[in-house]
Amino acid sequence: MTDLGVAVVVEDDDDVRHLVEAVLSQAGFDVHGAASGREGVEVVRSRKASVVTLDVGLHDIDGFEVLRRIRQFSDAYVVMLTARTDELDTLTALHTGADDFMTKPFRPRELRARVAAMMRRPRLDAAEDTPREQASQGLALPQDAVYRHNGLVLNPHTRSVTLDGVPTSLTRSEFDLLHALLKGAGAVRSKVDLVRVVRGEHYGADAYIGESDERAVEVHIGNLRRKLREDPQRPRWLQTVRGVGYRLAPALD
């Protein structure tokens, strides 16, 4: 196995599968292919994949169902690929637990760059997204500590979250967004900032970030709120700053 670990390419088009396998092999992954959804689930399970590329339009079971099954046992990074441009596909993929979404035909260099950005995503270094605005009074948190706020406890070292003492399961992207907002201690984080959190702080400063990228952040935040059972009328953790982004809600009295 390589240092980057295992990548699994789930794609029923032989030409596309071989192309993606070549891109990921050149990037340094130990690559395995699967020509059907059911096979893909088993290969991801048996090979303990770090990264999965997953075609939406598989012939046996669609990519969304494959992703649901994978998410039952794996937190691998998942990039979904589709020939369709319907925004509903993007939203469904993100709701189901995908980390990224690309439309065919795609540029191999862009796929490699996106996967590399995800793999470089800082996990334990508390300095990676220091807030650009001064933190709200009373919400400052030690940069190296477990984060506690209104009954929520996030441990960046074990990547665990509890809510009122009950463990809460989050995807990688949801965890990283919550971590960034907790570290912000009340500072507003723009959607563009949070796109970089999801894709990795090393995602190039000149990389194009469009409306679909910002929409993906909105979907991740929506999923996070649902899992936290957030009351939109009286948010305990995540406040929307209209036209800008999000921030941590104030501490409760």
N, C-alpha and C positions, 0 to 999 in steps of 0.2 A: 504494500500500500504506500502511496506517496504521502508527503507531508501534508498536502491539502486534503487528503482523504478520498472518499469515493464519490463519484458523480454517476447518476443513473439517468439515461435518456429514454423517455417513454414516448415513442413516435412510431406510427404505422407506415409512414412514407419512408421507404428505404433511403432515398437520396437525402432527405432532410435529416434522418437519424444519423447517417454516416457523416454529414457535414457537422452536426452539433457534437458528435463524438470526437471528431477531429479537433474542433475548436477547444473543447474541454481537455482533451489529451495534451494539446500544445500548452494549455494553461498550467498543466501539472497535476491533473486529477487522474486517479485510477478509474477509468470509465467503463461502464457496463450499459448495454442497450437492451431494450424490451420493445417488441413489436405490437403489444396489446396492453390494454389496461390491467387486466388480471395478472398477466405476467409481470408488469411493472410494479404492482403492489408487492409481489413476492420478492422481486429482485431488490427493491428498496429495503424490505424487511431483512432479507438474508445478508445483504451486503452492508447494512447499517450506513446508508448513504448520508453524506453531508450536504449534497446539492442534488436537486432533481429538476430536470426540464420535462415538462409535461404537456403534450398536445391536447387541446380541448376536444377535437373531433375524431376520437378513436372509434374503431369499428365495433368493438364489443361492448364496452361501457364508456360513457363519456368522461372527459378529463375531470369534471367537477366531482363525479362519484369516486374516481380514483383518488383525488385529493382528499376527500372526506375519509376514505379508508386509510390513507397514509397518515393523516393527522391523528388517528386513533393510537398510533404507536411511535410516531417520529416527529421531531421538530426540525427536520432538515429544511434548508432553504429551498423553496419551490418557485420556479419561474414557469409560468404557463405560456404556451405559444398557440396562436390561432390564426387562421386565414381570414377570420371574420373581423369586422371593425365595429360591431355593435357595442356601445358603451355598457349594455347590460351584461355582456360577457365579462368585462373588466370588473364590474361591481360584484358579480356572482363569484368570480375567482377570489377576490379579496375577502368577501364575506366568508368564503369557505376556508380560507387560511393560507392563500398564496402570498408570497412576499413580493412578487413582481409579475408583470404581464407584458408580453411583446406580441406585436402583430406581424405575421408573415406577409411578404418577404422581409426579413430583418438582415441587418448588417452583422456579419460574424464578429467584427471588432466591437460592436456595441454590446452584443451578448456577452462577450468575454469581459468587457469593462464593467458591465452591471454585476456579473457574478463576482468579479474581483473586488468590487466595491463592497458587496455584501460580506465577503469573507474577511475583508480588512476591518469590518465594523468593530470599533473599540467596545469592549464589554466591561472591563474592570477598571479602566483608567478614568477617574472622576473628573479629570481636567478637560475631557474632549469637547464638551459643549458648555463652557462657562457662559452664563447669561450676559447678554450685551447691555441689559438695563439693570439698574440697581434693584436688588431684591426688596420686596415689600417687607416692612417692619414686622417682626414677629414670626416670619416664615423662614428665616435663614437656617440652613442645615449644614452640619459638618460635611465637607466634601468627600470624606472617606468612610462615612458611617452608613448604618442601616437607616433608611428613610422612614419616618413615621409621620402620618398626617391624617387627622380625623378618622382614626380607626384602621387606616391602611398602613401596612408595613411592607416595605420593599427592601430586599437584601440583594445588592448588585453582585455579590461574590457567589452566592448560591443560586442567583437568578430565580428567586422565589418571591411570591407575593401572598400575603394573607389579608383578609378583610374581616374585621371584628373577630380575629382569631381563626378564621376558616380559610384554608388554602384555596387560592384562585388560580386557575390555569389560563395562561396567556400565551399567544403566539410570540415569536421573536420580535416582530415589529411592534406589537402592542406593548410588550415589556419595555422595549427601547424608548417608545414614545412616552410612556408613563414615567420611566426613569428620567428622561430629559426634562419633563415638566416638574417633577419633584425637585430635581437639582436646580431648576430655575427659581424655585422658592418664591413664586408669584410674578416673576418677570414674564412679559408677553413673548411667546415664541411664534414667529410668523410661519405660515404654511410652507414657504420655501425653506426655512430653517429645518422644519420637521421632515420635509422630503429628504434632506441630507441625513437626518437622523435615521430614517428608515433605510436609505440606500447605503449609508456609511458616511462618516464625516470626511473621508478621503475622496468622496465623489467629486470630480473636478469642479473647480469654481466656475469654469466656463461651460460646463455641461448644461444643455438645454433642459429647463424645467418648465413644463407646460401645464395647462389646465387639468389634463388627465392625471398628472403627477399629484397636483394639489387635491384633486378629487379623491385619489387613493388615500391620502392622509385623512380626509374627512371620513372615509369608510372605516379606516382603522380606528379612528377616534370613536366613531359610532359603535363599533364592535366592543371597544374597551368600555364605553359607558354601559352597554348592555350587560357585560360580564360583571361590572361593579354594581349593577342595579342602581345606577345613578338616577336621581329624580331631576328631570330637566328644569323643573320650576325652582328647585332648591338644591343646586349642585353642591356636593360635598368635596369634590376633587377637581373636576375639569370645567373651566368656564370658557365659553366662546367669546372672543373679542371680534365683533362683526367687522368684516372687511380686512382683518389682519391675521388672526390665528387663534391661539389658545394660551391659557395660563392656569396655574394652580389656584383653586378656590381658597379664600381666606380660612384660617383656622377657626373652628367653632368654639364658642365660649364654653 
